[in-house]
Amino acid sequence: MCMGLRNGWEPQDALARACLTRRTFLGAAAGAFGLASVGLSGCAQSALAEAMSGSGSGTSGAAQATADVTASTVKVGVMHSLSGTMAMSETSVRDAELLAIEEVNAAGGVLGRQIEPVVEDGASDNATFAEKAEMLLMSDHVAAVFGCWTSASRKAVLPIFEKYNGLLWYPVQYEGMESSPNIFYVGAAPNQQIVPAVDYLAERFGKRIFLVGSDYVFPRTANTVIKAQAAAKGYEIVGEEYTPMGHTDYATVINKIRAAEPDFVFNTLNGDSNVSFFKQLRDSGISSDDLMTCSVSVAEEEVAGIGASYLEGHMTSWNYYETTDTPENDRFVAAYKERYGADRVTDDPIEAGYCAVHLWAAACEKAGSFDVDAVRAAAGGVTFQAPEGLMTIDGDNQHMYKTVRIGRVNADGLIDEVWASDEPIKPDPYLKGYDWASNLS
């Protein structure tokens, strides 16, 4: 095992435990899962090398992160891509986290302290995320960090948080196959988004599926899950294409989609590549009436950036939409628009980032402390009446119970719910509840 144990919990992320070379994180896992490399440099390389050699374990003598708590304040980190290809998605998550911090402070703070956010730009670059994570923990001495979007950025910072015993609250749905004692996963696990979406689409549109994704860990692993699901259910994968982050020319991919004649496209593109893909798809004469797509990284914020006319009728799978009908969501949407402008939209990662701050605050209050180990021990069972509905922290794996919602983009650029689970679903990041997934992790 590359890292030591902490409080009896062995980090279970097999992918993140793959040995590092000097320039490539997850290199060993790439062969088995087809994962994109995550390049790291500078101080991030040094920290990761130490972590994987054993000196970086939380129990092997490495310096531990200590929170800068005064009689009146406590610092937290807010770390998202505010520039680069992911900025169109992540900037609004930062805004939601800052709104939540303002709300908590207005209500008296946490344990009598006002929260002071330290905002950093991950710049859509995995090495930058790792460097900023170490700086937040060891120079700024934050009590927790709210941040990341892509799984590649999360994988890049995971050894940093485990080495220094920091705490990351991650707000975005992801591919699963991970559970770290130093991360709380506030977005969906695959059984709360991807798996039910594939079954829903196959039942209504047909069993021939074309997979399109960005070339990094989340789409590759998500599609590994979908292929196992398809093999067990009798669905057919008729095409599988990946493009680099920030890719803009989708003519060849669209031609392959046409030739394959799928019943629907399952889309795991991330960032501004979605702008190019959907505009070129529509300009080629393909609308949702001709071929349905379902996206798991396109929400209201991305719809606004792409244009509703290009996405109208296409489907998404999330746990929350701006149109979600709860009193808490009415208040959240009103507060977000009052703070940032009436033309701004909310979406699932925005809401999850907002919830992460409130959940952390509640866990600290329950623990009576900002200490990472104390917060972790207290967090199981903590609830928050979120805009999406009741959210509960699963103490077994630090994921959330969440309601599954499948939606369709309307002409106004919002997403109308067309199906939802009857209740919040227990998170199953390793898909242990599915026989067909037994070989995935």
Secondary structure, DSSP 4 states (H G I P E B T S, - for coil): --S--BTTB----TTTTSPP-SS-BTHHHHHHH-PPPB---HHHHHHHHHHHHTTTSTTTTPPPP---B-SSEEEEEEEE-SSSTTHHHHHHHHHHHHHHHHHHHHTT-BTTBEEEEEEEE-TT-HHHHHHHHHHHHHTS--S-EEE--SHHHHHHHHHHHHHHT--EEE-S--------TTEEE-S--GGGTHHHHHHHHHHHH-SEEEEEEESSHHHHHHHHHHHHHHHHHT-EEEEEEEE-TT----HHHHHHHHHH--SEEEEE--TTHHHHHHHHHHHTT--TTTSEEEESS--HHHHHHH-HHHHTT-EEEES--TT---HHHHHHHHHHHHHH-TT----HHHHHHHHHHHHHHHHHHHHTS--HHHHHHHHTT-EEEETTEEEEE-TTTSBEEB--EEEEE-TTS-EEEEEE-SSPBPP-TT-TT-GGGTTT-
